[in-house]
Amino acid sequence: MDVILQIFTLTILWSTIRQATPLILASLGGIFAERSGVINIALEGIMLTGAFASIYGMHLTGSPWIGLLFAIIVGILIACIHAVVTVIFKTNQVVSGTAINIFASGLTVFLLEIIWKVSGTSPRIGRLPTWTVGPLSFNPIVYIAFIMVPVVWFILYRTPWGLRIRAVGEHPQAADTVGINVNRIRFICVLISGAFAGLAGAHLSIGELGIFQKEMTAGRGFIALAAMIFGKWNPIGAFLASLLFAFAQAVSISGVQIPFIPRELINTIPYVITIIVLASFVGRAHAPKAIGKPYDKSER
């Protein structure tokens, strides 16, 4: 009972909201890409470069809002690489995403050395302001993440463009026959996923810490993919899954002591839950039918 009281506290609730923010944003971005038929496991790398870009933008200008803009732009640019390689040149989407993740890891470490002459952590640059709304007090990205959930749901399920996205991901040949430009839709959706992931990365740096740390995404891009799959490529489902994973993260960093369980094992809870969820639900979740399959109009 004492352990339960320690876990379900306001402190852990607020921490859950903060931890959920990058997962929500990245999973929403993943939904755009994968609903259109493009696998985007590059979310981790895009988040990392977005986190770096936001700090660097604020370093250059002194404005956290410019830093936020930098994160979104860089996220779109990195996603553009993935879109060009997979949509235009039709290469393997998983290989492309993996290459981007590796590239982002090396690039950010290199730029830390070049710009600040450090190898692990940037100087403290600054953070976004905190907005207080009633009992809530968070940086603006938190509110953006929660607002975007119903917005993305509405776009996907209540607008003609959302119908086109889903059609392209389910049956691109049929979509093409009614005049939908399949590759254009896919290209745009991958860019949108980059914008969301870049914003998610900015939350980690200028949103929370005010610094950039080497590998600070710590696998959150992959956890966001798990949330997307667990949520069955639906914004509401991904949102709820993100809260579940974030709650596990909040508990793991809270210092709560669970009897007979070593502290080191408690720290692995978010990743253990991710593995369990993927092992249990991947087979039951029905991905868009054309996901991972490049579309060639000439083969229609």
SVG drawing of the C-alpha trace seen along z (x, -y; Angstrom):
<svg xmlns="http://www.w3.org/2000/svg" viewBox="-15 -37 52 49">
<polyline fill="none" stroke="black" stroke-width="0.4" points="0.0,0.0 2.8,-2.4 4.4,-1.7 1.1,-2.4 0.8,-5.7 4.3,-6.7 3.6,-5.9 0.2,-7.7 1.2,-11.2 0.9,-14.6 4.6,-14.7 4.6,-11.6 1.5,-12.8 3.2,-16.0 6.3,-14.0 4.2,-11.6 2.9,-14.6 6.4,-15.9 7.7,-12.5 4.8,-11.8 5.2,-15.0 8.1,-13.9 6.5,-10.4 3.1,-11.9 4.7,-14.3 7.0,-11.6 4.2,-9.0 1.9,-11.5 4.6,-12.2 5.1,-8.4 1.4,-8.0 1.5,-10.5 4.4,-8.7 3.2,-5.2 -0.4,-5.9 0.8,-7.0 2.9,-3.8 6.4,-4.9 8.1,-3.3 10.0,-6.0 12.2,-4.5 14.4,-7.6 12.3,-9.3 15.0,-8.8 17.7,-10.5 15.3,-13.3 14.5,-13.9 18.2,-14.1 19.0,-16.6 15.9,-18.6 17.1,-18.7 20.5,-20.0 19.1,-22.4 16.9,-24.1 19.8,-24.7 22.0,-25.9 19.3,-28.3 18.9,-29.8 22.7,-30.0 22.8,-32.0 19.9,-34.3 19.1,-34.2 15.5,-33.5 13.9,-30.1 11.3,-30.6 13.9,-30.8 15.4,-27.7 12.0,-26.0 11.8,-27.1 15.3,-25.7 14.2,-22.3 11.2,-22.1 13.2,-23.1 16.0,-20.7 13.5,-18.0 11.9,-18.6 15.3,-18.7 16.4,-15.3 13.1,-13.8 13.5,-15.1 16.6,-12.9 14.5,-9.9 11.7,-11.0 14.0,-11.4 15.8,-8.1 12.6,-6.1 9.9,-7.7 11.8,-9.0 14.7,-6.4 12.6,-3.7 15.3,-2.2 14.7,-0.1 12.9,-2.2 14.2,-0.5 17.8,-0.7 17.3,-4.4 15.9,-5.1 18.7,-3.2 21.3,-5.1 19.8,-8.4 19.8,-7.4 23.5,-6.6 24.2,-9.7 22.4,-11.9 24.2,-10.4 27.6,-11.0 26.7,-14.5 25.5,-15.9 28.6,-14.7 30.8,-16.2 29.0,-19.5 29.3,-19.6 33.1,-19.4 33.1,-22.0 30.9,-24.6 31.5,-24.4 34.6,-22.3 32.9,-19.7 32.3,-16.0 29.2,-15.3 27.1,-18.2 26.6,-21.7 26.8,-24.8 23.5,-25.8 21.9,-28.0 18.3,-28.5 14.8,-27.2 11.4,-28.1 9.2,-30.0 6.8,-28.2 3.1,-28.7 0.7,-28.4 -2.9,-27.3 -4.9,-26.7 -3.0,-24.0 -0.8,-23.2 2.6,-24.7 4.6,-23.5 6.6,-24.7 4.5,-25.5 5.5,-22.3 3.6,-20.2 0.4,-22.1 1.1,-21.8 1.5,-18.1 -1.8,-17.5 -3.7,-19.9 -2.3,-18.1 -3.8,-14.8 -7.4,-15.7 -6.2,-17.9 -4.3,-15.0 -7.3,-12.7 -9.6,-15.2 -7.2,-15.6 -6.9,-11.9 -10.5,-10.9 -12.6,-13.9 -11.0,-15.6 -10.6,-14.7 -6.8,-15.0 -6.8,-12.6 -8.8,-10.1 -6.2,-10.4 -3.4,-9.7 -5.1,-6.6 -6.0,-5.5 -2.4,-5.9 -1.2,-3.7 -3.9,-1.0 -4.1,-0.7 -1.9,-3.1 -2.9,-1.6 -6.5,-2.4 -5.7,-5.9 -3.6,-6.5 -6.4,-5.5 -8.7,-8.2 -6.0,-10.9 -4.2,-11.0 -0.5,-11.6 0.7,-8.8 4.4,-9.7 3.6,-13.4 1.3,-12.5 3.9,-10.2 6.7,-12.8 4.6,-15.4 3.7,-13.0 7.3,-12.1 8.2,-15.8 5.3,-16.3 6.7,-13.4 10.0,-15.2 8.4,-18.4 6.7,-16.6 9.9,-14.7 12.0,-17.9 9.5,-19.5 9.7,-16.5 13.5,-16.8 13.2,-20.5 11.1,-19.6 14.0,-17.6 16.5,-20.4 15.1,-23.9 11.8,-22.7 13.1,-20.9 16.9,-21.1 18.2,-24.1 21.2,-22.1 22.0,-19.4 23.4,-16.1 24.9,-13.4 22.3,-10.8 19.7,-12.6 16.8,-11.1 17.7,-7.8 15.6,-5.6 12.4,-7.7 12.0,-7.6 11.8,-3.9 9.4,-4.0 7.3,-6.4 7.2,-3.9 6.0,-1.3 3.3,-3.7 2.2,-4.2 2.0,-0.4 0.3,0.2 -2.2,-2.5 -2.9,-0.8 -1.8,-3.9 -4.6,-5.9 -3.7,-9.3 -5.9,-8.6 -4.5,-5.1 -0.9,-6.4 -1.7,-9.2 -2.9,-6.7 0.1,-4.4 2.5,-7.3 0.9,-8.1 1.5,-4.5 5.1,-4.5 5.6,-7.9 4.1,-6.8 6.6,-3.9 9.4,-6.4 8.2,-8.8 8.1,-5.9 11.6,-4.8 13.2,-8.3 11.1,-9.1 13.2,-7.3 10.4,-5.1 11.6,-2.0 9.8,1.3 10.5,4.1 12.7,6.9 13.4,5.1 16.9,3.5 17.0,-0.2 18.8,0.7 15.9,3.0 13.3,0.3 15.2,-1.9 14.6,0.6 10.8,0.5 10.0,-1.7 12.1,0.5 10.7,3.8 7.1,2.6 8.0,1.5 9.3,5.0 6.3,6.7 3.9,4.5 5.6,5.1 5.8,8.8 2.2,9.0 0.5,6.6 2.5,6.4 0.9,9.5 -2.6,8.2 -2.1,4.7 -3.0,4.3 -0.6,1.9 -1.6,0.1 -1.4,2.7 1.0,0.9 3.4,-0.1 7.1,0.3 6.3,0.9 7.6,-1.7 5.1,-2.7 6.1,-2.8 3.4,-4.2 4.8,-2.3 4.0,1.0 0.3,0.1"/>
</svg>
